[in-house]
Structure formats: C-alpha cells, structure tokens
Amino acid sequence: MTSPTDTEAEDTSRAWAAGMWAVKLDEGGMSEAEISEWISWCERDHRNLAAFEEMQSLWSAATKYPPQASSTPKATRKSLSSWRRIVIAASIAAISTVAFSVFHRDRSPEVDRIPVGVGRVGTVETKMATNQKAILPDGSRVEVGARSVLDVDFSGGKRELKLREGQAYFQVEHDPDHPFVVEADLVRVVAIGTAFDVSRSLSEIAITVQEGTVKVFRINGDAHPVKAEAGYQLVFDKSTGKMRRSIVDPSVAMGWREGRLEFTGDKLDVVIASVNRYAPHRIVLQDPELGNLVFTGTVFVDSIDSSLDAMQQVFALQIQRTEHEVILTKRR
C-alpha cells in the first residue's frame, strides 16, 4: 500500500517534472525524441497533464510581465532567461508545497439540505475557506463559496435567490413554469434548467454558464436581457454599467470548487477579492494602482502565502505581513 509520504513525494516529483518540461518547451530546440518523451509523460497519468497545465498558466503570467531589463540585447536575453527560471522555481515551490493536500483532500463534503423552515425561506452563510453544498426545495443543487451569503425564497411557487456576497454554483432542476432567478447586486440571472456560476466583487459581477442558457438583466436598467450559452461568461462592470461577453472554459472559472482559484486576464483587485474569501489574514492592496494590474495564473486555497510570494516574482510588488493583514505595496 502506498503511504501518504510516498504519494506526497510523487506529487512533488511531478511538479518538478512539469516545471522542467515548461522550461524546455519555452526555450525550443527540442528533438523529436524529447517531444515524444514529453507527450508520453503527459499521457502516462492525467495528473501529469494537470500539473503541466498549472505550470503553463503561471508561466504565461510571468512572461507577460517581465522585469525591467538592461539596454543591451545580450543582457536582455540573459535577464529574461534568468527571470523565467526564477518564476518556474517559485511556481514549482508553490505547487510542491500544496500538491499533497490539493490532490488528496476530501473534495465531496456531505450535502446538507437547507433548513428553509416555514415559508420555504432561508439563508446560507459560509465561513472563511469553507464551501457549502446544499439541496434546494425544488431539488436544484447549489454550492456556495467561502465567505458568501445566499438568500433563498421558494415561497408561493417562486424560485428566487439573492447572492448578497461571494460566489455560488447552481445546478437547476428543469421547470419552465417557474423560472429560477438569482439576483446579484445590479444584475438578475434567469434560468429554467441549466448549470451556472455567479461571482460578485466590489467592481464586477461574473456569470459563467456550464450547461444550457441563461438570460441576464440589468436591474433598473435596460429591459432587454443578454443571453449566454454553455461555454460563455458575462461580466458586468459596476463602474461603467457595461457587460462584456466572452468564450471561457467553465472548469477554469469553477476551479474554486476543487480548491484552486484560476484567473485569466483578471484585474488584481478582482483576484484579491476572490482570494480573500479563503485567506486566514485579509489581503490589502495598499496602492490603488496595483488593482489595475492584470493577472493570469492559479492560486491554491491551501497555500495562499506561497502563491502571494510567487506573485512578487511576476509583479513589482512587495509583501508586508502583520498579525491580522497581508499588505501588498509597490516595490520601491
């Protein structure tokens, strides 16, 4: 029987291998034999491919925001090469630290029925770093993210919910006579039978569709809805009142259900708002300008400190830790 120690060592080795393959592929010049070996390694175990994809995600962010280089072409190439290797090393360290807990923790907590009580009305409120699965009165299922608040009202034949804070994933039972409505701040999402995710922060509201189709209305705004089908995401910008629609991989947006927060071109203030729901100490962006930086990468909820340390290699920022907060400031 394989012991936890053996498994943890295997996952650490996998993370190192993924990092080395990322370096080789970026540098180019691989022989046909090496390419064949890389493909075989990825196909040998689905966890190998997953580890490589995680490394590529962090790698993408690092190459998008390199440090200031020397003015000479030779020095520039040397600086960027060293920079990439530093980021890979930091990424491997972060992934290795959490590999065992991410791959082997219990991902299927017991599903609890919401205590709706008289009138079929209730509230689900989650704590820091705690997601909660539940079955709604009509049989629909919901998973509420950490530090989130969801109001439920199924009285009088209604299926209405209000996400007051945080994030939630919904699997809706088909019922054309009773639309399933989720209100989140300035938008209202209407579905009949589908699966989708809603996330709200101080600056935006994101709706990601996994199955079926939803209609999204602006509250107190245009009466005409914006539709989104499976594989699409709608993001409502609170400051401009505009809504953008894009093609996404739903599994990326919903990675929080499996212990990872994945971001693709998101502003850092949105990233930190999501991470703060899982962080034991509140993360503060001391310089407002930092919030406009664009981040692509993965933050593991079991190793937030390691992920923040790796961010220092991507952005020109520094971290100051106090008893109650983690403060991010511009690097001087």
C-alpha positions in Angstrom: 0.0 0.0 0.0 1.3 3.5 -0.9 1.8 5.7 2.2 0.9 9.4 2.3 4.6 10.2 2.4 5.2 8.3 -0.8 2.3 10.0 -2.5 3.4 13.4 -1.4 6.9 12.7 -2.8 5.3 11.5 -6.1 3.3 14.8 -6.4 6.4 16.9 -5.6 8.4 15.0 -8.3 5.5 15.5 -10.7 5.6 19.3 -10.1 9.3 19.5 -10.7 9.0 17.5 -14.0 6.2 19.8 -15.1 8.4 22.8 -14.5 11.3 21.3 -16.4 9.1 20.5 -19.4 7.8 24.1 -19.4 11.4 25.4 -19.5 12.4 23.1 -22.3 9.3 23.9 -24.4 9.8 27.6 -24.0 13.5 27.5 -24.9 12.7 25.5 -28.1 15.1 23.3 -30.0 13.7 20.0 -28.6 14.5 16.9 -30.6 11.8 14.6 -31.9 12.7 12.1 -29.2 12.3 14.7 -26.4 9.0 15.8 -27.8 7.9 12.2 -27.9 9.1 11.7 -24.3 7.1 14.8 -23.2 3.9 13.6 -24.9 4.3 10.1 -23.3 4.9 11.7 -19.9 1.6 13.7 -20.2 -0.4 10.7 -21.4 1.1 8.4 -18.7 -1.0 9.9 -16.0 -3.8 12.5 -16.1 -2.2 14.2 -13.1 0.9 14.8 -15.1 -1.0 16.8 -17.7 -2.9 18.7 -15.0 0.4 19.7 -13.3 1.9 20.8 -16.6 -1.2 22.9 -17.4 -1.0 24.6 -14.0 2.7 25.4 -14.6 1.9 26.8 -18.0 -0.7 29.1 -16.5 1.8 30.6 -14.1 4.4 30.7 -16.8 2.1 32.7 -19.0 1.7 35.4 -16.4 5.4 35.6 -15.8 6.3 36.1 -19.5 3.6 38.7 -19.9 5.1 40.9 -17.1 8.9 40.6 -17.2 11.1 42.8 -15.1 13.0 45.8 -16.5 15.9 44.5 -18.5 19.3 46.0 -19.4 19.5 48.1 -22.5 21.8 45.7 -24.4 20.2 42.9 -26.4 22.5 40.3 -25.0 21.9 41.4 -21.4 18.1 41.5 -22.1 18.1 37.9 -23.3 20.1 36.8 -20.3 17.9 38.7 -17.9 14.6 37.3 -19.3 16.0 33.8 -19.4 17.0 34.1 -15.7 13.7 35.7 -14.9 11.8 32.8 -16.4 13.8 30.2 -14.5 13.2 32.1 -11.2 9.5 32.1 -11.9 9.5 28.4 -12.7 11.4 27.7 -9.5 8.9 29.8 -7.5 6.0 28.1 -9.2 7.4 24.6 -8.5 7.9 25.5 -4.9 4.3 26.8 -4.6 2.8 23.7 -6.3 5.1 21.3 -4.4 4.0 22.8 -1.1 0.3 22.1 -1.7 0.4 19.1 -4.1 -0.5 16.5 -1.4 -3.3 18.5 0.1 -4.8 19.6 -3.2 -4.8 16.2 -4.9 -5.8 14.1 -1.8 -8.1 16.1 0.4 -11.8 15.2 0.5 -13.5 17.1 -2.3 -17.0 15.8 -1.6 -18.3 17.2 1.7 -21.6 15.9 2.9 -24.5 17.6 1.1 -26.9 19.3 3.6 -30.5 20.3 2.9 -31.1 24.0 3.5 -33.2 24.4 6.7 -35.8 26.5 4.8 -38.4 26.2 7.6 -41.8 27.7 7.4 -42.5 29.6 4.2 -39.6 27.8 2.4 -37.3 30.8 3.0 -33.8 30.6 4.4 -30.2 31.8 4.2 -26.9 30.0 3.6 -23.9 31.8 5.0 -20.4 30.3 4.8 -17.2 30.9 6.8 -13.7 31.6 5.6 -12.2 28.9 3.4 -15.4 26.8 3.7 -17.6 25.9 0.7 -21.1 24.5 1.4 -23.2 22.2 -0.8 -26.9 22.1 -0.4 -30.1 20.9 -1.9 -32.8 23.5 -2.6 -36.5 22.8 -2.0 -37.2 22.0 -5.7 -34.3 19.6 -5.9 -31.9 22.0 -7.5 -28.3 21.9 -6.1 -26.1 24.8 -5.0 -22.5 25.1 -3.9 -21.8 28.3 -2.0 -18.2 29.5 -1.9 -16.4 30.7 1.1 -17.4 33.9 2.9 -20.6 34.1 0.9 -24.2 34.8 1.7 -27.1 33.4 -0.3 -30.8 34.2 0.5 -33.4 31.6 -0.6 -37.1 32.3 -1.3 -39.2 29.4 -2.6 -42.4 30.6 -1.1 -45.6 30.9 -3.2 -44.2 28.8 -6.1 -41.2 31.2 -6.5 -37.6 30.1 -7.1 -35.7 33.3 -6.2 -32.3 33.6 -4.7 -30.1 36.6 -3.8 -26.3 36.4 -3.7 -25.5 39.1 -1.2 -21.8 38.3 -1.1 -19.3 36.0 -2.6 -19.8 33.2 -5.2 -22.2 30.3 -5.8 -22.7 27.5 -8.4 -26.2 26.4 -9.3 -27.5 23.1 -10.9 -31.1 24.0 -11.7 -33.9 21.5 -12.0 -35.9 22.0 -15.2 -39.2 23.8 -14.6 -40.4 26.0 -17.4 -43.4 27.3 -15.3 -41.2 28.6 -12.5 -38.1 30.4 -13.7 -35.0 30.1 -11.5 -33.9 33.7 -10.6 -30.6 34.7 -9.0 -30.1 38.4 -8.1 -26.6 39.6 -7.5 -26.3 43.3 -6.8 -27.1 45.1 -10.1 -28.0 42.1 -12.2 -30.6 39.4 -12.3 -29.9 35.9 -13.8 -32.9 33.9 -15.1 -32.7 30.2 -16.0 -35.1 27.3 -16.4 -32.9 24.2 -16.3 -29.2 24.8 -16.5 -25.9 25.0 -14.6 -24.1 28.2 -14.0 -21.8 30.1 -11.6 -22.2 33.6 -10.2 -19.4 35.6 -8.6 -19.6 39.2 -7.2 -16.9 41.6 -6.1 -16.7 45.3 -5.4 -16.0 46.1 -9.0 -17.8 43.4 -11.1 -20.3 40.5 -11.3 -19.4 37.5 -13.4 -21.8 34.8 -14.7 -20.3 31.7 -16.2 -22.5 29.1 -17.9 -21.6 25.4 -17.8 -24.9 23.9 -19.3 -27.9 25.3 -21.1 -28.6 29.1 -21.4 -29.3 31.9 -19.1 -30.7 35.4 -19.5 -29.1 38.3 -17.6 -30.9 41.5 -16.9 -29.6 44.8 -15.6 -31.7 45.8 -12.6 -33.2 49.2 -13.0 -31.7 49.3 -16.5 -32.4 48.0 -20.0 -35.3 45.6 -20.0 -33.8 43.5 -22.8 -31.7 40.6 -21.5 -28.2 39.5 -22.6 -28.1 35.7 -23.3 -25.2 33.4 -22.5 -24.9 29.8 -23.5 -22.7 27.0 -22.2 -19.0 27.9 -22.5 -19.7 31.7 -22.2 -19.2 34.2 -19.5 -20.8 37.6 -18.9 -19.0 40.2 -16.8 -20.9 43.3 -15.6 -18.6 46.2 -14.8 -20.2 48.2 -12.0 -18.2 51.4 -12.7 -19.2 51.6 -16.4 -22.5 49.7 -16.3 -21.3 47.7 -19.4 -21.5 44.0 -19.9 -18.9 42.0 -21.8 -19.4 38.5 -23.2 -16.6 36.1 -23.9 -15.8 32.4 -24.5 -14.4 30.7 -21.5 -13.6 27.2 -20.2 -16.2 26.8 -17.4 -13.9 24.4 -15.5 -11.4 27.3 -15.1 -14.0 29.7 -13.6 -15.3 27.0 -11.4 -12.0 25.7 -10.2 -12.8 27.1 -6.7 -15.0 24.1 -6.1 -11.8 21.9 -6.2 -9.5 24.2 -4.2 -8.0 26.3 -6.9 -8.7 29.9 -7.9 -7.9 30.3 -11.6 -7.6 33.7 -13.3 -7.2 34.6 -17.0 -6.5 38.3 -17.6 -8.3 39.5 -14.4 -7.5 42.7 -12.6 -5.6 42.2 -9.4 -8.3 43.8 -7.3 -10.8 41.2 -8.5 -8.2 38.4 -7.9 -7.5 39.6 -4.3 -11.2 39.9 -3.6 -11.6 36.2 -4.5 -8.5 35.1 -2.6 -9.7 37.0 0.5 -12.6 34.7 0.9 -10.2 31.8 1.6 -7.3 33.8 3.2 -6.9 33.5 7.0 -5.5 37.0 7.1 -7.1 39.8 5.0 -5.0 40.8 2.0 -4.9 44.6 1.3 -3.8 46.4 -1.8 -2.2 49.5 -0.2 -1.6 51.2 -3.6 -4.8 51.5 -5.6 -2.8 51.4 -8.9 -1.9 47.7 -8.1 -5.6 46.8 -8.5 -5.4 47.6 -12.2 -2.6 45.1 -12.9 -3.7 42.1 -14.9 -3.1 38.7 -13.5 -3.2 35.3 -15.2 -2.4 32.3 -13.0 -3.6 29.9 -10.3 -3.9 30.5 -6.6 -4.3 27.3 -4.5 -6.5 27.9 -1.5 -4.4 25.6 0.7 -1.2 27.6 0.0 -2.2 31.2 -0.4 1.0 32.6 1.2 3.2 30.6 -1.3 1.1 31.9 -4.2 1.5 35.5 -3.0 5.2 35.0 -2.6 5.3 33.8 -6.2 3.4 36.9 -7.3 6.4 39.0 -6.2 8.3 37.4 -9.0 5.6 38.4 -11.5 4.8 42.0 -10.4 6.8 44.8 -9.0 5.3 44.5 -5.5 6.4 43.6 -2.0 4.6 41.9 0.8 4.4 43.1 4.4 2.7 40.7 6.9 1.2 41.9 10.2 -0.7 40.0 12.8 -4.0 40.5 11.1 -3.3 41.5 7.5 -1.1 40.9 4.4 -0.3 44.2 2.8 0.8 44.5 -0.8 2.6 47.6 -1.8 4.6 48.8 -4.8 8.3 47.7 -4.8 10.4 50.8 -4.3 
